[in-house]
Every structure is written in structure tokens, then in C-alpha cells.
Amino acid sequence: MMAGFFGMKITFLYILFGMFLGIFSGIIISKMKLEKYIVEDIEADEQNIDNEERVYNRFIERIKFGIEESIDIIKKLYLWIIVAVAIGAFIHNYVPQEKIHGIISRVGIFSVPIATVLGVPMYGSCAAILPIAAALFQKGIPLGTALSFMMAVSALSLPEAIMLRRVIKLKLIAIFFAITTFGIILAGYIFNFIQTFNIK
């Protein structure tokens, strides 16, 4: 989907930076020895899950399981994707380009952190928020700013923090959000810089 909206080069750079951010963040968090902030009963839950895992000995069983899981994921996501496409279409067709440019020109260099903060109250997967980010980009929002908004919605949302609270304590959530926010803002500025070279 992203390649269709932004092109293969931008998609490749986005994936590359995401991998770098994930690896770098993991190294930092592991060096900080934060295991004590994992909820104590999570190990018992994991053991119960392991005991319930099904074993597939035949290839056809794996195919069937994959199809069932795919259908389940589509059922959970399709409404969000439809809503996101509708919002993206509305922005693309009805929000004046001059208004978008006016807002961005007023905030200037702070457009990336503002877009990141605006994404926090929302919740959705990258697939669901991608059409909105693409519509904003087509209306004149800088590439890095649009991508920062998309990444913040999928990685920094308050509902995500609530779900994480089930397995990790608040201090570790705060550290995770701080590192991720820094990475997203850094990515935004990097992609805004890359945009000046007209890479597609």
C-alpha cells in the first residue's frame, strides 16, 4: 500500500529507518536493565498460551490456519480502513490546498513534532492511517510530517499505552514512548530533508 502511495524508494527508506529505530531502541532498553518493570504475572500467562498452542503437522493444515487468521485480521481492520480512506478522500477533495499550506507555513519547523503530538489521541494501524497521510502529503504537507503523523497514530496512541499497561509498568511505557517519539520526530525531519531531493 505504501509503495502505491509514496513510491518504492520512499517505502524502502521508511522500512530501513523503521528497522534501524527498532534495533537501536531495543539495544538502548536492554542496556537499561528494565526487566523489573514487566508485570509479574505475564510469565504465567505466557506459559498458559504455550500450552494451548496448536501443532500443525501437515502443510494443508498450515494453509487453512493462515487463511483463517487472514480472514480474522481483515474482519478486525476493514472498517478502520474504509473510514481512513473516506477521511483521506474528503481531505483530498474538499480541504483547500491553500489552507493546508497556510497552516504548515505558520508552524514551520515545528510541523513534525506537532503532527506527532496530534497522532497520539488517535488509534489505528499503519494500513488504516496510510490513506490519510497520503492525502495530507498530496495537499502539500511535507513528506516527513505526514509520515510522522502516521507513525504516531500507530505507535504512540493512548489506546496502545492502555493495552501495554497490561504487560509492562508505567515507567517502562514512558521510556518506550520517549524513545519512540524521539525516533518518529527524527524520522520526520530526515524525510523532510530527503524530500528536497525529489526522491520518488
HELIX and SHEET records of a PDB file:
HELIX    1   1 MET A    2  PHE A    6  1                                   5    
HELIX    2   2 MET A    8  LYS A   31  1                                  24    
HELIX    3   3 GLU A   35  TYR A   37  5                                   3    
HELIX    4   4 ILE A   42  GLU A   52  1                                  11    
HELIX    5   5 PHE A   59  TYR A   94  1                                  36    
HELIX    6   6 GLN A   97  VAL A  107  1                                  11    
HELIX    7   7 GLY A  108  PHE A  110  5                                   3    
HELIX    8   8 SER A  111  GLY A  119  1                                   9    
HELIX    9   9 CYS A  126  GLN A  138  1                                  13    
HELIX   10  10 LEU A  143  ALA A  155  1                                  13    
HELIX   11  11 LEU A  158  LEU A  164  1                                   7    
HELIX   12  12 LEU A  170  GLN A  195  1                                  26    
END                                                                             
